[in-house]
Amino acid sequence: MTTTTRWILVAVVLAAAGIALGFNRSTQRAEPGQTLEGTSTTSSHLHVATTMTPPTGLPRLLDLGAGKCVPCKAMAPILEELGRDFAGRLEVVFLDVWQDPEAGRTHGIEMIPTQIFLDGEGKELFRHQGFLSREDILGHWKRLGYNLEEVGS
Protein backbone atom coordinates (compact mmCIF):
# COMPACT_ATOMS: atom_id res chain seq x y z
CA MET A 1 0.00 0.00 0.00
CA THR A 2 1.44 3.37 -1.00
CA THR A 3 1.74 6.29 1.39
CA THR A 4 -0.86 8.22 -0.59
CA THR A 5 -3.33 5.34 -0.38
CA ARG A 6 -2.76 5.09 3.40
CA TRP A 7 -3.41 8.82 3.88
CA ILE A 8 -6.60 8.60 1.80
CA LEU A 9 -7.76 5.62 3.86
CA VAL A 10 -7.00 7.49 7.13
CA ALA A 11 -8.89 10.56 5.89
CA VAL A 12 -11.92 8.47 4.92
CA VAL A 13 -11.97 6.70 8.31
CA LEU A 14 -11.63 10.00 10.20
CA ALA A 15 -14.37 11.61 8.12
CA ALA A 16 -16.70 8.68 8.73
CA ALA A 17 -15.98 8.80 12.47
CA GLY A 18 -16.61 12.54 12.55
CA ILE A 19 -19.91 12.14 10.74
CA ALA A 20 -20.96 9.35 13.08
CA LEU A 21 -20.07 11.39 16.17
CA GLY A 22 -21.83 14.46 14.83
CA PHE A 23 -24.91 12.41 13.93
CA ASN A 24 -25.12 10.86 17.41
CA ARG A 25 -24.68 14.22 19.10
CA SER A 26 -27.20 16.03 16.89
CA THR A 27 -30.09 13.60 17.26
CA GLN A 28 -32.33 13.69 20.28
CA ARG A 29 -35.41 11.56 20.72
CA ALA A 30 -38.49 13.62 19.85
CA GLU A 31 -41.26 13.47 22.36
CA PRO A 32 -44.90 13.84 21.36
CA GLY A 33 -45.79 17.52 21.40
CA GLN A 34 -42.38 18.75 20.24
CA THR A 35 -41.56 20.57 17.03
CA LEU A 36 -38.73 19.58 14.72
CA GLU A 37 -36.49 21.93 16.69
CA GLY A 38 -37.39 20.30 20.00
CA THR A 39 -39.44 23.07 21.57
CA SER A 40 -42.78 22.34 23.15
CA THR A 41 -45.86 22.68 20.99
CA THR A 42 -48.66 21.94 23.40
CA SER A 43 -50.94 24.25 21.40
CA SER A 44 -49.65 22.83 18.12
CA HIS A 45 -51.78 21.04 15.58
CA LEU A 46 -48.78 19.15 14.25
CA HIS A 47 -48.46 15.80 15.95
CA VAL A 48 -44.80 14.87 16.32
CA ALA A 49 -44.87 11.16 17.04
CA THR A 50 -42.37 8.53 18.01
CA THR A 51 -44.74 5.78 16.85
CA MET A 52 -47.79 5.62 14.64
CA THR A 53 -51.12 5.83 16.36
CA PRO A 54 -54.24 3.98 15.20
CA PRO A 55 -56.37 5.67 12.51
CA THR A 56 -58.65 8.41 13.82
CA GLY A 57 -61.19 8.39 11.00
CA LEU A 58 -59.64 11.57 9.59
CA PRO A 59 -57.44 11.61 6.51
CA ARG A 60 -53.83 11.73 7.65
CA LEU A 61 -50.78 13.37 6.15
CA LEU A 62 -47.78 11.45 7.44
CA ASP A 63 -44.48 13.22 6.90
CA LEU A 64 -41.38 11.12 7.49
CA GLY A 65 -38.21 13.13 7.75
CA ALA A 66 -35.65 14.36 10.25
CA GLY A 67 -35.28 17.43 12.40
CA LYS A 68 -31.86 18.25 10.94
CA CYS A 69 -32.75 17.62 7.27
CA VAL A 70 -32.88 20.94 5.35
CA PRO A 71 -35.96 20.19 3.16
CA CYS A 72 -37.67 18.64 6.21
CA LYS A 73 -37.03 21.82 8.19
CA ALA A 74 -38.42 23.86 5.29
CA MET A 75 -41.60 21.76 5.41
CA ALA A 76 -42.06 22.11 9.19
CA PRO A 77 -43.96 25.44 9.07
CA ILE A 78 -46.12 24.16 6.20
CA LEU A 79 -47.06 21.05 8.20
CA GLU A 80 -47.74 23.15 11.30
CA GLU A 81 -49.97 25.50 9.28
CA LEU A 82 -51.89 22.63 7.65
CA GLY A 83 -52.48 21.01 11.02
CA ARG A 84 -53.80 24.31 12.40
CA ASP A 85 -55.85 25.36 9.38
CA PHE A 86 -57.51 21.97 8.89
CA ALA A 87 -57.85 20.83 12.51
CA GLY A 88 -60.74 18.41 12.78
CA ARG A 89 -60.57 17.66 9.03
CA LEU A 90 -56.97 16.49 8.60
CA GLU A 91 -54.48 14.92 10.95
CA VAL A 92 -50.86 15.92 10.30
CA VAL A 93 -48.19 13.64 11.78
CA PHE A 94 -44.39 13.95 11.64
CA LEU A 95 -42.11 10.97 12.32
CA ASP A 96 -38.35 11.55 12.62
CA VAL A 97 -36.70 8.56 10.95
CA TRP A 98 -33.23 9.50 12.20
CA GLN A 99 -34.48 9.23 15.76
CA ASP A 100 -36.70 6.23 15.01
CA PRO A 101 -35.15 4.27 12.11
CA GLU A 102 -37.77 1.54 12.53
CA ALA A 103 -40.46 4.02 11.39
CA GLY A 104 -38.53 4.46 8.15
CA ARG A 105 -38.26 0.73 7.61
CA THR A 106 -41.92 0.14 8.49
CA HIS A 107 -43.03 2.68 5.88
CA GLY A 108 -40.46 1.71 3.23
CA ILE A 109 -38.78 5.12 3.23
CA GLU A 110 -36.05 5.51 0.60
CA MET A 111 -35.45 9.25 1.02
CA ILE A 112 -36.59 12.10 3.22
CA PRO A 113 -38.79 13.91 3.42
CA THR A 114 -41.50 11.49 2.29
CA GLN A 115 -45.18 12.36 2.62
CA ILE A 116 -47.74 9.58 2.79
CA PHE A 117 -51.39 10.46 2.26
CA LEU A 118 -53.65 8.08 4.22
CA ASP A 119 -57.43 7.77 4.31
CA GLY A 120 -59.38 7.72 7.59
CA GLU A 121 -58.82 3.98 8.00
CA GLY A 122 -55.06 4.28 7.50
CA LYS A 123 -54.90 3.00 3.90
CA GLU A 124 -52.17 4.60 1.80
CA LEU A 125 -53.60 6.67 -1.04
CA PHE A 126 -50.53 8.44 -2.40
CA ARG A 127 -46.83 8.89 -1.63
CA HIS A 128 -44.42 11.70 -2.51
CA GLN A 129 -40.67 12.00 -1.95
CA GLY A 130 -38.99 15.37 -1.43
CA PHE A 131 -40.17 18.84 -0.50
CA LEU A 132 -43.87 19.49 -1.10
CA SER A 133 -45.47 22.94 -0.94
CA ARG A 134 -48.78 23.66 0.78
CA GLU A 135 -50.46 24.18 -2.59
CA ASP A 136 -49.16 20.85 -3.88
CA ILE A 137 -50.28 19.05 -0.72
CA LEU A 138 -53.79 20.50 -1.01
CA GLY A 139 -53.83 19.69 -4.73
CA HIS A 140 -52.96 16.05 -4.03
CA TRP A 141 -55.71 15.83 -1.40
CA LYS A 142 -58.20 17.33 -3.87
CA ARG A 143 -57.23 14.81 -6.59
CA LEU A 144 -57.73 12.08 -3.98
CA GLY A 145 -61.28 13.33 -3.34
CA TYR A 146 -60.65 15.45 -0.23
CA ASN A 147 -61.29 19.13 -0.85
CA LEU A 148 -60.04 20.31 2.53
CA GLU A 149 -60.55 23.97 1.69
CA GLU A 150 -64.32 23.46 1.54
CA VAL A 151 -65.99 23.43 4.93
CA GLY A 152 -67.53 20.04 5.68
CA SER A 153 -65.29 18.03 3.32
C-alpha positions in Angstrom: 0.0 0.0 0.0 1.4 3.4 -1.0 1.7 6.3 1.4 -0.9 8.2 -0.6 -3.3 5.3 -0.4 -2.8 5.1 3.4 -3.4 8.8 3.9 -6.6 8.6 1.8 -7.8 5.6 3.9 -7.0 7.5 7.1 -8.9 10.6 5.9 -11.9 8.5 4.9 -12.0 6.7 8.3 -11.6 10.0 10.2 -14.4 11.6 8.1 -16.7 8.7 8.7 -16.0 8.8 12.5 -16.6 12.5 12.6 -19.9 12.1 10.7 -21.0 9.3 13.1 -20.1 11.4 16.2 -21.8 14.5 14.8 -24.9 12.4 13.9 -25.1 10.9 17.4 -24.7 14.2 19.1 -27.2 16.0 16.9 -30.1 13.6 17.3 -32.3 13.7 20.3 -35.4 11.6 20.7 -38.5 13.6 19.8 -41.3 13.5 22.4 -44.9 13.8 21.4 -45.8 17.5 21.4 -42.4 18.8 20.2 -41.6 20.6 17.0 -38.7 19.6 14.7 -36.5 21.9 16.7 -37.4 20.3 20.0 -39.4 23.1 21.6 -42.8 22.3 23.1 -45.9 22.7 21.0 -48.7 21.9 23.4 -50.9 24.2 21.4 -49.6 22.8 18.1 -51.8 21.0 15.6 -48.8 19.2 14.2 -48.5 15.8 16.0 -44.8 14.9 16.3 -44.9 11.2 17.0 -42.4 8.5 18.0 -44.7 5.8 16.8 -47.8 5.6 14.6 -51.1 5.8 16.4 -54.2 4.0 15.2 -56.4 5.7 12.5 -58.6 8.4 13.8 -61.2 8.4 11.0 -59.6 11.6 9.6 -57.4 11.6 6.5 -53.8 11.7 7.6 -50.8 13.4 6.1 -47.8 11.4 7.4 -44.5 13.2 6.9 -41.4 11.1 7.5 -38.2 13.1 7.7 -35.7 14.4 10.3 -35.3 17.4 12.4 -31.9 18.3 10.9 -32.7 17.6 7.3 -32.9 20.9 5.4 -36.0 20.2 3.2 -37.7 18.6 6.2 -37.0 21.8 8.2 -38.4 23.9 5.3 -41.6 21.8 5.4 -42.1 22.1 9.2 -44.0 25.4 9.1 -46.1 24.2 6.2 -47.1 21.1 8.2 -47.7 23.1 11.3 -50.0 25.5 9.3 -51.9 22.6 7.7 -52.5 21.0 11.0 -53.8 24.3 12.4 -55.9 25.4 9.4 -57.5 22.0 8.9 -57.9 20.8 12.5 -60.7 18.4 12.8 -60.6 17.7 9.0 -57.0 16.5 8.6 -54.5 14.9 11.0 -50.9 15.9 10.3 -48.2 13.6 11.8 -44.4 13.9 11.6 -42.1 11.0 12.3 -38.3 11.5 12.6 -36.7 8.6 10.9 -33.2 9.5 12.2 -34.5 9.2 15.8 -36.7 6.2 15.0 -35.2 4.3 12.1 -37.8 1.5 12.5 -40.5 4.0 11.4 -38.5 4.5 8.1 -38.3 0.7 7.6 -41.9 0.1 8.5 -43.0 2.7 5.9 -40.5 1.7 3.2 -38.8 5.1 3.2 -36.1 5.5 0.6 -35.4 9.2 1.0 -36.6 12.1 3.2 -38.8 13.9 3.4 -41.5 11.5 2.3 -45.2 12.4 2.6 -47.7 9.6 2.8 -51.4 10.5 2.3 -53.7 8.1 4.2 -57.4 7.8 4.3 -59.4 7.7 7.6 -58.8 4.0 8.0 -55.1 4.3 7.5 -54.9 3.0 3.9 -52.2 4.6 1.8 -53.6 6.7 -1.0 -50.5 8.4 -2.4 -46.8 8.9 -1.6 -44.4 11.7 -2.5 -40.7 12.0 -1.9 -39.0 15.4 -1.4 -40.2 18.8 -0.5 -43.9 19.5 -1.1 -45.5 22.9 -0.9 -48.8 23.7 0.8 -50.5 24.2 -2.6 -49.2 20.9 -3.9 -50.3 19.0 -0.7 -53.8 20.5 -1.0 -53.8 19.7 -4.7 -53.0 16.1 -4.0 -55.7 15.8 -1.4 -58.2 17.3 -3.9 -57.2 14.8 -6.6 -57.7 12.1 -4.0 -61.3 13.3 -3.3 -60.7 15.4 -0.2 -61.3 19.1 -0.9 -60.0 20.3 2.5 -60.5 24.0 1.7 -64.3 23.5 1.5 -66.0 23.4 4.9 -67.5 20.0 5.7 -65.3 18.0 3.3 
